[in-house]
């Protein structure tokens, strides 16, 4: 089974993007973002290792 990690991404391309994490599972990233960025847009991104 592969292991993935996830990042919370906030901001925008004009003002800047901010990355938080990594989180071991998507649900942890989403819960953290809901608590810490309530009412703001955020995205959950899978962190991949370059090959």
N, C-alpha and C positions, 0 to 999 in steps of 0.2 A: 504494500500500500504506500502510495506516495504521500509525502508530507508537504503541505502548502503553508504559507504564511500570508497574512493579509495586512493591508495598510488602510488607514482612514485618510482620505484626501479632502481638503477644504480649500476655499479661496477661488481664484479665477486666473486665467492667463494674463490679464492686464495688471492686476494688483499683486499677483504672486500666488503660488500654490504652496500649501503646507501639508506635510506628510507626518502621520503619527503611527507608531507601531514599531515593530511588527507584532501582530496578534496571532496566536496559534490556530485559531479557528474563526471563521467569518462571523459567527454569532457573537463572539467576544468583542470583535471590532465594532459591530453594529450596536451592541449594548453600551460600549464606551462612548461612541459618537452620540447616541441618544442622550446620554447623561451630560456630556461636555459640550455639545454643540446644538442644544435644543433650539428649534426654530430656524436653524441655518441649513443650507444645502451641504451635503457631504456625499462622498462616494466611497465605496469599499472596493479596493483594488487588490488583485492577487499578486503577490510578490513572486516573481519567477527568477531563477538563477540563469544567467546567460550560459549558453553552451558553446 
